[in-house]
Amino acid sequence: MRNFGDIKRVVIKVGSSSLTHPTGKLNLSQMELLVRQMSDLHNQGKEVILVSSGAVGAGMGKLGLAKRPRTMPEKQAVAAVGQGVLLHMYEKFFLEYGVTVAQVLLTKGDFADRRRFLNAHNALEKLLHMEVIPVINENDTVSVDELKVGDNDSLSALVSSLVDVQLLVVLSDIEGLYDDNPVSNPMAKLIPEVHGINADLEEKAGGAGSNVGTGGMATKLQAAKIAGETGVPMVIAKSSVKDVIPRVVQGEDLGTVFWPRGCRLEYKKRWIAFASTVAGKIYVDDGAKNALVNHGRSLLPSGITEVNGPFDVGNTVSIVDSAGVEMARGLVNYNSREIEKLKGKRTSDIENIVGHKDYDEVIHRNNMVLLNQESGVRS
């Protein structure tokens, strides 16, 4: 048995393949089974957040489409039709068990903008306090990036970092993570536990799965990185397994569990590491890298060797070492033009070079997150 502790709040992500038949139409029996399991968790006093794919699949069924639309306008139009169908069915099934749901549509912009990030946090916290189950989806009608890469897996992990949860459950049409592709290799073995995502695991991750979903194991590994580095264990399990949700929450050894590494990041650093948009790059020498990684220092102008912009004050940038590897992210105190002039110079020269000196540091340590290349984030 797995020990997840006393779980009070859980995010459950359900993929398109778990909600639709091969025809593209909604699998109502499967949908009702999952709703009943989530409602039972809710009745136990646990707070449940549902991140649901399926808008495009539901739209395909409503419009009688046999194949997933190919062009972006077609996908957006089908998603717009399907979103209403999907929510209507969720409301119908949850209502049978006396549970109220609320639709929450998010885009990457809601995470990238700090103010919108906090607003979304407050709204979800209030819904949970009112004993409502939020049904969250990427706003497919306007979010082009999500429809390109199928990132509801990462969306569920970002939601997990947005509100403090104890567990993220990703339900799909696969058992979990295998040591090889189980479709092409029948001898492939399920990996029950992962304690760190490395390059070897990522290399084994395949592409998109079924024809009704756009995500695959690669997006699930990315989700596991985000969840793990915000202190949240994540389990991938097969949605069709009997009573899969309560069994996973109770700690039964189903699917693959990705254990978190290190301590839970504070909200601001979660946002810097995973939610904010990276606007540029700052390259540093080995001395600056040592100061940042081993001594917890801020980034000063003297250690900067190159600047890739443009970016403005307050933007998130990548800090890249001499080998070209991203080692940190942080919020800059000066814009790219000013940092270009300041690179390699002493802190005492800042005012003479750019005409003002608001900060000694280009990036303060409190506004920086160090990255670990195996697992995503160190501190």
VEXDREN-2710 file (C-alpha; in Angstrom, 1 decimal):
% VEXDREN-2710
k/r/px/py/pz
1/MET/0.0/0.0/0.0
2/ARG/1.1/3.5/-0.7
3/ASN/1.1/6.1/2.0
4/PHE/-0.3/9.4/0.7
5/GLY/-1.1/10.6/4.2
6/ASP/-4.5/12.0/5.2
7/ILE/-5.8/13.3/1.9
8/LYS/-8.1/16.2/2.1
9/ARG/-8.0/17.6/-1.4
10/VAL/-7.4/15.7/-4.7
11/VAL/-7.2/16.7/-8.3
12/ILE/-8.6/14.1/-10.8
13/LYS/-7.8/14.5/-14.5
14/VAL/-9.8/12.4/-16.9
15/GLY/-8.6/12.1/-20.5
16/SER/-10.7/12.1/-23.7
17/SER/-10.2/8.4/-24.3
18/SER/-11.7/7.7/-20.9
19/LEU/-14.9/9.6/-21.7
20/THR/-15.6/8.7/-25.3
21/HIS/-16.3/5.7/-27.5
22/PRO/-14.1/5.0/-30.6
23/THR/-17.0/6.7/-32.5
24/GLY/-16.2/10.0/-30.7
25/LYS/-19.5/10.1/-28.8
26/LEU/-19.5/10.3/-25.1
27/ASN/-19.3/7.0/-23.1
28/LEU/-22.1/7.7/-20.7
29/SER/-21.7/4.5/-18.7
30/GLN/-18.0/5.2/-18.0
31/MET/-18.7/8.8/-17.3
32/GLU/-21.4/8.0/-14.8
33/LEU/-19.1/5.5/-13.0
34/LEU/-16.4/8.1/-12.6
35/VAL/-18.8/10.7/-11.4
36/ARG/-20.2/8.3/-8.8
37/GLN/-16.7/7.6/-7.5
38/MET/-15.9/11.3/-7.2
39/SER/-19.2/12.0/-5.6
40/ASP/-18.5/9.3/-3.0
41/LEU/-15.1/11.0/-2.2
42/HIS/-17.0/14.3/-1.9
43/ASN/-19.5/12.7/0.5
44/GLN/-16.5/11.6/2.7
45/GLY/-15.7/15.2/3.2
46/LYS/-12.8/15.3/0.7
47/GLU/-12.4/18.2/-1.7
48/VAL/-12.4/17.1/-5.3
49/ILE/-11.3/19.1/-8.3
50/LEU/-12.0/17.6/-11.7
51/VAL/-9.9/18.5/-14.8
52/SER/-11.7/17.0/-17.7
53/SER/-10.7/16.7/-21.4
54/GLY/-13.4/15.6/-23.8
55/ALA/-14.8/18.8/-25.2
56/VAL/-13.5/18.1/-28.8
57/GLY/-14.6/14.4/-28.5
58/ALA/-18.1/15.5/-27.3
59/GLY/-18.3/18.0/-30.1
60/MET/-17.4/15.3/-32.6
61/GLY/-20.3/13.1/-31.4
62/LYS/-22.7/16.0/-31.4
63/LEU/-21.8/17.0/-34.9
64/GLY/-21.6/13.4/-36.2
65/LEU/-17.9/13.7/-37.1
66/ALA/-16.1/10.4/-37.6
67/LYS/-12.6/11.8/-37.5
68/ARG/-10.9/14.4/-35.3
69/PRO/-10.9/17.8/-37.1
70/ARG/-7.5/18.8/-38.4
71/THR/-7.4/22.5/-38.8
72/MET/-7.3/24.9/-35.8
73/PRO/-10.6/26.7/-36.6
74/GLU/-12.4/23.3/-37.0
75/LYS/-11.0/22.1/-33.6
76/GLN/-12.0/25.3/-31.9
77/ALA/-15.5/25.2/-33.4
78/VAL/-16.0/21.6/-32.4
79/ALA/-14.7/22.3/-28.9
80/ALA/-17.2/25.2/-28.5
81/VAL/-20.0/22.8/-29.4
82/GLY/-18.7/20.0/-27.2
83/GLN/-18.0/22.1/-24.1
84/GLY/-21.7/22.7/-23.5
85/VAL/-22.5/19.0/-24.1
86/LEU/-19.7/17.9/-21.7
87/LEU/-20.8/20.2/-18.8
88/HIS/-24.4/19.4/-19.3
89/MET/-23.7/15.7/-18.8
90/TYR/-21.5/16.3/-15.8
91/GLU/-24.2/18.4/-14.2
92/LYS/-26.8/15.8/-14.9
93/PHE/-24.7/12.9/-13.4
94/PHE/-23.4/14.8/-10.4
95/LEU/-26.9/16.1/-9.6
96/GLU/-28.1/12.6/-9.3
97/TYR/-25.7/12.3/-6.3
98/GLY/-26.6/15.7/-4.9
99/VAL/-23.3/17.3/-5.8
100/THR/-23.1/20.8/-7.3
101/VAL/-20.5/21.5/-10.0
102/ALA/-19.1/24.7/-11.5
103/GLN/-17.4/25.1/-14.9
104/VAL/-14.0/26.8/-14.8
105/LEU/-12.3/27.4/-18.2
106/LEU/-8.6/28.3/-18.0
107/THR/-5.9/29.3/-20.5
108/LYS/-2.2/29.5/-20.1
109/GLY/-2.6/33.2/-19.8
110/ASP/-4.4/32.7/-16.5
111/PHE/-1.3/31.1/-15.1
112/ALA/1.3/33.3/-16.9
113/ASP/-0.1/36.5/-15.5
114/ARG/0.6/36.8/-11.8
115/ARG/-2.6/38.7/-11.0
116/ARG/-4.8/36.2/-12.9
117/PHE/-3.0/33.3/-11.3
118/LEU/-3.9/34.7/-7.8
119/ASN/-7.5/35.4/-8.9
120/ALA/-7.9/31.8/-10.2
121/HIS/-6.5/30.6/-6.9
122/ASN/-9.0/32.6/-4.9
123/ALA/-12.0/31.6/-7.0
124/LEU/-11.1/27.8/-6.7
125/GLU/-10.6/28.1/-3.0
126/LYS/-14.0/29.8/-2.6
127/LEU/-15.7/27.1/-4.7
128/LEU/-14.2/24.3/-2.6
129/HIS/-15.2/26.2/0.6
130/MET/-18.8/26.2/-0.8
131/GLU/-18.5/22.4/-1.3
132/VAL/-18.7/22.7/-5.0
133/ILE/-16.7/20.5/-7.4
134/PRO/-14.9/22.6/-10.0
135/VAL/-14.9/21.1/-13.5
136/ILE/-11.9/22.6/-15.2
137/ASN/-10.9/22.4/-18.8
138/GLU/-8.5/24.4/-21.0
139/ASN/-10.5/27.0/-22.9
140/ASP/-10.2/25.1/-26.2
141/THR/-12.1/27.7/-28.2
142/VAL/-9.5/30.4/-27.7
143/SER/-6.4/28.4/-26.5
144/VAL/-4.5/27.4/-29.6
145/ASP/-1.4/26.0/-27.8
146/GLU/-3.5/23.5/-25.9
147/LEU/-5.1/22.1/-28.9
148/LYS/-1.7/21.7/-30.6
149/VAL/0.0/19.7/-27.8
150/GLY/-2.9/18.4/-25.8
151/ASP/-1.7/19.7/-22.5
152/ASN/-4.6/19.0/-20.1
153/ASP/-2.2/16.7/-18.3
154/SER/0.1/19.7/-17.5
155/LEU/-3.0/21.8/-16.8
156/SER/-4.0/19.4/-14.1
157/ALA/-0.6/19.7/-12.5
158/LEU/-0.7/23.5/-12.7
159/VAL/-4.1/23.4/-11.0
160/SER/-2.5/21.2/-8.3
161/SER/0.1/23.9/-7.8
162/LEU/-2.5/26.6/-7.9
163/VAL/-4.4/25.2/-4.9
164/ASP/-2.7/23.0/-2.3
165/VAL/-3.6/19.4/-2.9
166/GLN/-2.3/16.1/-1.5
167/LEU/-2.7/14.0/-4.6
168/LEU/-3.1/14.2/-8.4
169/VAL/-4.8/11.3/-10.2
170/VAL/-4.4/11.1/-14.0
171/LEU/-6.9/8.7/-15.5
172/SER/-6.4/7.4/-19.0
173/ASP/-6.8/4.4/-21.2
174/ILE/-3.3/3.1/-20.2
175/GLU/-2.3/1.2/-17.0
176/GLY/0.6/3.6/-16.2
177/LEU/4.2/4.1/-17.3
178/TYR/6.0/1.1/-18.9
179/ASP/9.7/0.4/-19.5
180/ASP/8.9/0.1/-23.2
181/ASN/6.0/0.7/-25.6
182/PRO/3.4/-1.9/-24.6
183/VAL/1.7/-1.7/-28.0
184/SER/4.8/-2.8/-30.0
185/ASN/6.4/-4.8/-27.2
186/PRO/4.1/-7.2/-25.4
187/MET/6.9/-8.0/-22.9
188/ALA/6.9/-4.4/-21.7
189/LYS/6.6/-4.1/-17.9
190/LEU/4.7/-1.6/-15.8
191/ILE/6.8/0.6/-13.6
192/PRO/5.0/0.9/-10.3
193/GLU/7.0/3.8/-8.8
194/VAL/9.1/6.6/-10.1
195/HIS/11.3/8.7/-7.8
196/GLY/12.7/11.1/-10.4
197/ILE/12.2/11.8/-14.1
198/ASN/15.4/11.6/-16.0
199/ALA/16.3/11.8/-19.7
200/ASP/16.0/8.0/-20.1
201/LEU/12.4/8.0/-19.0
202/GLU/11.5/11.0/-21.2
203/GLU/13.1/9.2/-24.2
204/LYS/10.9/6.2/-23.7
205/ALA/7.8/8.4/-23.6
206/GLY/5.7/8.0/-26.7
207/GLY/3.6/10.5/-28.7
208/ALA/-0.2/11.0/-28.7
209/GLY/-2.4/8.1/-27.7
210/SER/-5.8/7.5/-29.2
211/ASN/-7.5/9.5/-32.0
212/VAL/-9.8/11.3/-29.6
213/GLY/-7.1/12.7/-27.3
214/THR/-4.0/14.8/-28.1
215/GLY/-1.8/13.9/-25.2
216/GLY/0.5/11.0/-24.6
217/MET/3.0/9.8/-22.0
218/ALA/5.3/12.7/-22.7
219/THR/2.7/15.2/-21.4
220/LYS/2.1/13.0/-18.4
221/LEU/5.8/13.0/-17.5
222/GLN/5.8/16.8/-17.8
223/ALA/2.7/16.9/-15.5
224/ALA/4.5/14.6/-13.0
225/LYS/7.5/17.0/-13.0
226/ILE/5.3/20.0/-12.2
227/ALA/3.3/18.1/-9.6
228/GLY/6.3/16.5/-8.0
229/GLU/8.3/19.7/-7.6
230/THR/5.3/21.4/-5.9
231/GLY/5.2/18.5/-3.4
232/VAL/2.3/16.6/-4.9
233/PRO/2.5/12.8/-5.7
234/MET/0.8/11.9/-9.0
235/VAL/-0.7/8.6/-10.0
236/ILE/-1.4/7.4/-13.6
237/ALA/-4.0/4.7/-13.7
238/LYS/-6.5/3.1/-16.1
239/SER/-9.9/4.7/-15.9
240/SER/-11.8/1.5/-16.6
241/VAL/-10.4/-0.4/-13.6
242/LYS/-13.2/-1.0/-11.1
243/ASP/-13.5/1.7/-8.4
244/VAL/-10.2/3.1/-9.6
245/ILE/-10.5/6.5/-7.9
246/PRO/-11.2/5.4/-4.3
247/ARG/-8.7/2.6/-4.6
248/VAL/-5.9/5.0/-5.8
249/VAL/-6.8/7.5/-3.0
250/GLN/-6.7/4.8/-0.4
251/GLY/-3.2/3.9/-1.5
252/GLU/-3.7/0.7/-3.4
253/ASP/-0.9/-0.2/-5.8
254/LEU/-2.6/0.7/-9.1
255/GLY/-0.8/2.2/-12.1
256/THR/2.3/4.3/-11.6
257/VAL/3.0/6.7/-8.8
258/PHE/5.4/9.6/-9.2
259/TRP/6.7/10.6/-5.8
260/PRO/7.6/14.3/-5.2
261/ARG/11.2/15.3/-4.6
262/GLY/12.1/17.9/-2.0
263/CYS/10.0/20.4/-0.2
264/ARG/6.9/22.1/-1.5
265/LEU/7.6/25.4/-3.2
266/GLU/5.8/28.6/-2.1
267/TYR/3.2/29.9/-4.4
268/LYS/5.4/32.6/-5.9
269/LYS/8.2/30.2/-6.8
270/ARG/5.7/27.7/-8.2
271/TRP/4.5/30.5/-10.5
272/ILE/8.0/31.4/-11.6
273/ALA/9.0/27.8/-12.2
274/PHE/6.0/26.5/-14.1
275/ALA/3.3/29.0/-14.8
276/SER/4.9/32.2/-15.9
277/THR/6.0/32.7/-19.6
278/VAL/9.8/32.7/-20.1
279/ALA/10.6/36.0/-22.0
280/GLY/14.3/35.5/-22.6
281/LYS/17.6/34.1/-21.5
282/ILE/20.6/35.3/-19.4
283/TYR/23.8/33.3/-19.8
284/VAL/26.2/33.2/-16.8
285/ASP/29.8/32.1/-16.2
286/ASP/30.9/29.2/-13.9
287/GLY/31.6/31.6/-11.0
288/ALA/28.0/32.9/-11.0
289/LYS/26.6/29.4/-11.3
290/ASN/28.6/28.3/-8.3
291/ALA/27.3/31.3/-6.3
292/LEU/23.7/30.6/-7.2
293/VAL/23.7/26.9/-6.8
294/ASN/26.0/26.3/-3.9
295/HIS/25.8/29.5/-1.9
296/GLY/22.2/30.7/-2.4
297/ARG/23.3/34.1/-3.9
298/SER/21.4/36.5/-6.1
299/LEU/22.5/37.1/-9.7
300/LEU/24.8/40.1/-10.1
301/PRO/25.9/41.8/-13.3
302/SER/29.5/40.6/-13.0
303/GLY/28.6/37.0/-13.7
304/ILE/26.5/37.6/-16.8
305/THR/28.1/36.8/-20.2
306/GLU/25.3/37.0/-22.7
307/VAL/21.7/38.3/-22.9
308/ASN/18.9/37.1/-25.2
309/GLY/15.8/39.2/-25.3
310/PRO/13.9/41.4/-25.6
311/PHE/12.3/41.4/-22.1
312/ASP/11.2/44.0/-19.6
313/VAL/11.5/44.5/-15.9
314/GLY/9.5/41.9/-14.0
315/ASN/9.6/39.3/-16.8
316/THR/10.6/35.7/-16.1
317/VAL/13.8/34.7/-17.8
318/SER/15.9/31.5/-18.0
319/ILE/19.4/31.5/-16.4
320/VAL/21.6/29.4/-18.6
321/ASP/25.1/28.1/-17.7
322/SER/28.2/28.0/-19.9
323/ALA/27.3/24.6/-21.2
324/GLY/24.0/25.9/-22.5
325/VAL/21.8/24.2/-19.9
326/GLU/19.0/26.0/-18.2
327/MET/19.8/26.1/-14.5
328/ALA/17.3/28.5/-13.0
329/ARG/14.5/30.9/-13.7
330/GLY/13.8/34.3/-12.1
331/LEU/12.2/37.7/-12.3
332/VAL/14.5/40.4/-13.6
333/ASN/15.0/43.8/-12.0
334/TYR/16.3/45.4/-15.3
335/ASN/15.3/45.1/-18.9
336/SER/17.3/43.3/-21.5
337/ARG/18.8/46.4/-23.0
338/GLU/20.1/47.5/-19.6
339/ILE/21.4/44.1/-18.7
340/GLU/23.3/43.9/-22.1
341/LYS/25.1/47.1/-21.0
342/LEU/25.7/45.8/-17.4
343/LYS/26.9/42.3/-18.2
344/GLY/30.4/41.6/-16.7
345/LYS/30.3/44.9/-14.8
346/ARG/30.5/45.5/-11.1
347/THR/27.4/46.4/-9.0
348/SER/28.9/49.8/-8.1
349/ASP/28.9/50.7/-11.8
350/ILE/25.2/50.2/-12.4
351/GLU/24.1/53.8/-11.9
352/ASN/26.8/55.2/-14.1
353/ILE/26.0/52.8/-16.9
354/VAL/22.2/52.8/-17.1
355/GLY/21.5/56.1/-15.3
356/HIS/19.7/54.6/-12.3
357/LYS/20.2/52.0/-9.6
358/ASP/17.0/50.5/-8.3
359/TYR/18.6/47.2/-7.3
360/ASP/22.1/45.8/-6.8
361/GLU/20.9/42.4/-8.2
362/VAL/19.8/41.6/-11.7
363/ILE/17.7/38.8/-10.2
364/HIS/17.2/38.6/-6.4
365/ARG/17.4/35.2/-4.8
366/ASN/13.9/35.5/-3.5
367/ASN/12.6/35.8/-7.0
368/MET/14.6/32.9/-8.4
369/VAL/14.0/29.1/-8.6
370/LEU/17.0/26.7/-9.2
371/LEU/16.3/23.9/-11.7
372/ASN/17.4/20.3/-11.3
373/GLN/17.9/18.7/-14.7
374/GLU/16.6/15.3/-13.5
375/SER/13.4/16.3/-11.9
376/GLY/12.7/19.9/-12.8
377/VAL/13.2/22.1/-9.7
378/ARG/15.6/22.1/-6.8
379/SER/14.6/25.0/-4.6
END
